[in-house]
Structure formats: structure tokens, C-alpha cells
Amino acid sequence: MKNHYDTIIIGAGAAGLFCAFNIANNKRVLVLDHANKVGKKILMSGGGRCNFTNLNTLYDDFTSENPHFVKSALNQYTAYDFLSLVESHDIEYVEKDKGQLFCKHSSKDILKMLLDECAKAGVKIFKKCEVNKITKDSNFDIVTNIDVFSCDSLVIATGGLSIPTLGASAYGYTVAEQFGHKMVSTKASLVPFTLPKRLLSRIKELAGVSLRVSVSNNKYTIEDDMLFTHRGLSGPAILKLSAYWNYGEEIEIDLLPSANISDYFKSERLKHPDKLLVNSLSAIIPKRVAEFICEDFPVELKLKQLDKPVINKIHKAVHNWCITPSGTEGYRTAEVTSGGISTEQISSKTLESKIVDNLYFIGEVLDVTGQLGGYNFQWAWSSAWCAAQAIK
Ligand SMILES: Cc1cc2nc3c(=O)[nH]c(=O)nc-3n(C[C@H](O)[C@H](O)[C@H](O)COP(=O)(O)OP(=O)(O)OC[C@H]3O[C@@H](n4cnc5c(N)ncnc54)[C@H](O)[C@@H]3O)c2cc1C
């Protein structure tokens, strides 16, 4: 039959493309995507240089209602396996932080590698293809705006909800629910915090300032860089904490995790008694942040005038700045979606549905969320690999 394929994959992103060429040898594989270009998120990722994996990938770098779910896939296809593929394509890469691998030149290298592998394996890819209806009897029948297709195995790789302008849609969830799968409620994750208007107007001068901080909610503490923005707070420390943050929760920020400000003033007071508080603070904290902290004190306050209550107050302002974000920037800018299709009815070894034979769900569409640092792509590669092995 002209329009019959062994496998159809819906979604030509990281997981879909990777799965396609890993099954394709001697199989007819078709990938459908509604966007005008494939792999848009790959191109945007890592600031244009795609943080394609993390060599230190561990199970607890992922959140899911079932934290054990990721183990099998991450063991079957590791970060080192993906790195071998990258090296076999002579793609130059750099290690930023520990184990975090980025393309040296451009994310385009990763997308080109995936597309070259798909071409080599004879994978067909149709863009601008809207799927209108999926039914199953002995095969899956897929009605689209291009044609009606049928296949033996169907793989859903439509990703999460983040950044609709890059092609994100809830279609994978719709298909899962149609076939009786449970959902875990979704939220934007790895996303900047917005702040209440009053606080925002007090810190508007700080937009653009970045500094090393330690941020905590009542469960997690993360030390990394934080960026003040026109809307609130961003940077890796905030994006990472957002994965564990719930609406309405207070966060505590230590603006100087590397030192104890009280000890610093005790010694500075002896060395430079006539130095202004703001100037002394500016020596160890970005000037605009120091000025913000000193707003509550007289401009001319000198180090020799610092008594214990003042030092305590500054200590609190520097090390225990407590704020309650008004929310997050949402799916418009989030890197990923937390939640999704529940893993309860999916095999962790093959990624096949436990309800419907030959139906697979891979990548971000599932209730698996990696931390910032290359973990989400590794999940896309690992889950796609397992499905590809099972389909063979
Ligand atoms: C700005 C940004 C930067 C990121 N940087 C990194 C990074 O450096 N490292 C990292 O590990 N992760 C990063 N991520 C996360 C990472 O991109 C995703 O987790 C990963 O792409 C998920 O792969 P996926 O294949 O499951 O989904 P996607 O890559 O999102 O692919 C889904 C595909 O499905 C298609 N689709 C959706 N709905 C339909 C439909 N109804 N019909 C047909 N096709 C459909 C989409 O067009 C898309 O092509 C970043 C994300 C963003 C948004």
C-alpha cells in the first residue's frame, strides 16, 4: 500500500528524529511535523550552541511522579553513547561546567547530524503536516491535511507545551488521553520568576545585573548565577529552582554565598573605619546591588558607625533576602514542561504503552523533566533509543 509505513513518528524534534533513524534500517519510517521547519528547539537550545548532553547524568537530575522511571532508558543509552555519535560526525564540542557539553560552533551541527542520519537510513519527513485524527484497528490510521497514512507502530514525540512559537502543542496529550492514558498536571519549568509590581519598581535599576547566589525554597538549595531582569529574576539558579517551586511559595536568596558579610565588616571596620558602607559593600557585591541593599541606611554611613543591630540588618539583607515571586513567565519562555503523560501506563524499558500495543511515547511529552544542563536532551535521546530498539 502506497501510504502504509512500518512506523510513523509524530513530532520531528530531538526525540522523534533520533528515534527515526535508529529504527529505519530496512523499515519504512515516516516522521510528521506540523511546523514549517524541523528541530526548532534544537536550534534555539543552549543559546544557539545546544547543550546536547551532560556526562554526569544521574537519575535524580530528573523529576517525575515515578522517579525510578528514567533509570532503564538512561542505562540503555547513556550520555557517552550520544557523545560517540557526535564524535563520529566530527562535531566539535566544549565542556562548560562539569560534564555539560555544548557544540563549539552551533546547534545546527546537532540538527544536521540527525537529519544526515535520517537521510542515510531512508527516513521520510513531512513538514507542515497537521494530524487531524488517529484511529486504530489492526493498524493505526492517521488522517492529516496531506493524506491518510497507516502504520504498524506509532510513536508520539510531540514534546511539551513550552514556547508555542517553536511548534509546541498539546497534541501528544490529546492522543494519550484518547487511548486511555492518565495525565499528570503540567506547569512551565526551567523558567524565570516574575515579581510583584511594588518589588519590581524597587529593583528596576538592577535589570541586567548578574551575580553568584544561593537560592532556596523549603526543600531545595541551588548555588549558581542569578540575573535581574525587567520582569523579575532569571539565570541558571532561578531556572533550576523553578523546577521545584510551587505558586505562592517564598524563596530565600543569599546574595553572597561565598562569604560572611558580618565577618567581612568586622575586619574592614578596623582597616578602613572611614569608608562608606556602600563603597565597602560594592567591593564584594555588584555596585547596583550594594546600592539597593544600602537604601535603608543613611547615605553617609561609615564602617566605624556600624553597630551590631545595623550589621545584623545588613547580614539579613545580604544572606536572607526573602521574596515571594508573583509567578513565572510561563510557557512563553520556559525551557520545558513539568508533568505530561503519566509514566504509570508506559513501559520504562521500551516506552511502549501498556494499554495499546505498538503505541510509543518518547521525550518531553512524558511526565519526565530534566534539570537545566543537557539532561532534557539526554532524556530525548535515551527514551527514543529504547523505543527504536523495541520497534525493530
Ligand atoms: C529555548 C530552549 C532552550 C533549550 N535548551 C536546552 C539545552 O541546551 N539542553 C537541553 O537538554 N534541553 C534544552 N531545552 C529543552 C529541550 O529542547 C527539550 O526538552 C527537547 O527538545 C525535547 O525533545 P522532544 O523531541 O520531546 O520535543 P521537541 O524537541 O519539542 O519536538 C517536538 C516536535 O513535535 C512537533 N509537534 C508538536 N505538536 C505537533 C502536532 N500536533 N503535530 C505534528 N507535530 C507536532 C513540534 O513542531 C516539534 O518539532 C531547551 C528548550 C528551549 C525551549
The ligand as an SDF file (V2000), in Angstrom:
LIG
                    3D

 53 58  0  0  0  0  0  0  0  0999 V2000
   14.8330   27.8870   24.3840 C   0  0  0  0  0  0  0  0  0  0  0  0
   15.1040   26.4590   24.8060 C   0  0  0  0  0  0  0  0  0  0  0  0
   16.4130   26.0800   25.0670 C   0  0  0  0  0  0  0  0  0  0  0  0
   16.6640   24.7600   25.4780 C   0  0  0  0  0  0  0  0  0  0  0  0
   17.9720   24.3940   25.6920 N   0  0  0  0  0  0  0  0  0  0  0  0
   18.2330   23.1190   26.0690 C   0  0  0  0  0  0  0  0  0  0  0  0
   19.5810   22.6730   26.2130 C   0  0  0  0  0  0  0  0  0  0  0  0
   20.5490   23.3960   25.9010 O   0  0  0  0  0  0  0  0  0  0  0  0
   19.7810   21.4000   26.6690 N   0  0  0  0  0  0  0  0  0  0  0  0
   18.7470   20.5400   26.9440 C   0  0  0  0  0  0  0  0  0  0  0  0
   18.9850   19.4020   27.3330 O   0  0  0  0  0  0  0  0  0  0  0  0
   17.4620   20.9280   26.7500 N   0  0  0  0  0  0  0  0  0  0  0  0
   17.1940   22.1750   26.3190 C   0  0  0  0  0  0  0  0  0  0  0  0
   15.8920   22.5500   26.0980 N   0  0  0  0  0  0  0  0  0  0  0  0
   14.8320   21.5340   26.2690 C   0  0  0  0  0  0  0  0  0  0  0  0
   14.8120   20.6300   25.0080 C   0  0  0  0  0  0  0  0  0  0  0  0
   14.8110   21.4360   23.8540 O   0  0  0  0  0  0  0  0  0  0  0  0
   13.5930   19.7240   25.0130 C   0  0  0  0  0  0  0  0  0  0  0  0
   13.4660   19.0480   26.2460 O   0  0  0  0  0  0  0  0  0  0  0  0
   13.6880   18.7130   23.8690 C   0  0  0  0  0  0  0  0  0  0  0  0
   13.7200   19.3770   22.6320 O   0  0  0  0  0  0  0  0  0  0  0  0
   12.5030   17.7410   23.9300 C   0  0  0  0  0  0  0  0  0  0  0  0
   12.5710   16.9140   22.7950 O   0  0  0  0  0  0  0  0  0  0  0  0
   11.2150   16.3250   22.1680 P   0  0  0  0  0  0  0  0  0  0  0  0
   11.6160   15.6850   20.8920 O   0  0  0  0  0  0  0  0  0  0  0  0
   10.4860   15.5600   23.1850 O   0  0  0  0  0  0  0  0  0  0  0  0
   10.3360   17.6150   21.8410 O   0  0  0  0  0  0  0  0  0  0  0  0
   10.6410   18.7940   20.8100 P   0  0  0  0  0  0  0  0  0  0  0  0
   12.0840   18.8890   20.5190 O   0  0  0  0  0  0  0  0  0  0  0  0
    9.9300   19.9690   21.3610 O   0  0  0  0  0  0  0  0  0  0  0  0
    9.9430   18.3180   19.4570 O   0  0  0  0  0  0  0  0  0  0  0  0
    8.5530   18.1910   19.3460 C   0  0  0  0  0  0  0  0  0  0  0  0
    8.1950   18.3020   17.8800 C   0  0  0  0  0  0  0  0  0  0  0  0
    6.8310   17.9590   17.7320 O   0  0  0  0  0  0  0  0  0  0  0  0
    6.2170   18.8520   16.8490 C   0  0  0  0  0  0  0  0  0  0  0  0
    4.7830   18.8900   17.1320 N   0  0  0  0  0  0  0  0  0  0  0  0
    4.1660   19.3980   18.2210 C   0  0  0  0  0  0  0  0  0  0  0  0
    2.8440   19.2590   18.1030 N   0  0  0  0  0  0  0  0  0  0  0  0
    2.6130   18.6440   16.9080 C   0  0  0  0  0  0  0  0  0  0  0  0
    1.4350   18.2560   16.2060 C   0  0  0  0  0  0  0  0  0  0  0  0
    0.2270   18.4920   16.7150 N   0  0  0  0  0  0  0  0  0  0  0  0
    1.5530   17.6690   15.0050 N   0  0  0  0  0  0  0  0  0  0  0  0
    2.7980   17.4600   14.4660 C   0  0  0  0  0  0  0  0  0  0  0  0
    3.9480   17.8180   15.0750 N   0  0  0  0  0  0  0  0  0  0  0  0
    3.8460   18.3990   16.2810 C   0  0  0  0  0  0  0  0  0  0  0  0
    6.9130   20.1730   17.0880 C   0  0  0  0  0  0  0  0  0  0  0  0
    6.7970   21.0360   15.9950 O   0  0  0  0  0  0  0  0  0  0  0  0
    8.3530   19.7030   17.3340 C   0  0  0  0  0  0  0  0  0  0  0  0
    9.0980   19.6670   16.1270 O   0  0  0  0  0  0  0  0  0  0  0  0
   15.6100   23.8420   25.6660 C   0  0  0  0  0  0  0  0  0  0  0  0
   14.3060   24.2400   25.3940 C   0  0  0  0  0  0  0  0  0  0  0  0
   14.0490   25.5380   24.9640 C   0  0  0  0  0  0  0  0  0  0  0  0
   12.6210   25.9350   24.6550 C   0  0  0  0  0  0  0  0  0  0  0  0
  1  2  1  0
  2  3  1  0
  2 52  2  0
  3  4  2  0
  4  5  1  0
  4 50  1  0
  5  6  2  0
  6  7  1  0
  6 13  1  0
  7  8  2  0
  7  9  1  0
  9 10  1  0
 10 11  2  0
 10 12  1  0
 12 13  2  0
 13 14  1  0
 14 15  1  0
 14 50  1  0
 15 16  1  0
 16 17  1  0
 16 18  1  0
 18 19  1  0
 18 20  1  0
 20 21  1  0
 20 22  1  0
 22 23  1  0
 23 24  1  0
 24 25  2  0
 24 26  1  0
 24 27  1  0
 27 28  1  0
 28 29  2  0
 28 30  1  0
 28 31  1  0
 31 32  1  0
 32 33  1  0
 33 34  1  0
 33 48  1  0
 34 35  1  0
 35 36  1  0
 35 46  1  0
 36 37  1  0
 36 45  1  0
 37 38  2  0
 38 39  1  0
 39 40  1  0
 39 45  2  0
 40 41  1  0
 40 42  2  0
 42 43  1  0
 43 44  2  0
 44 45  1  0
 46 47  1  0
 46 48  1  0
 48 49  1  0
 50 51  2  0
 51 52  1  0
 52 53  1  0
M  END
$$$$
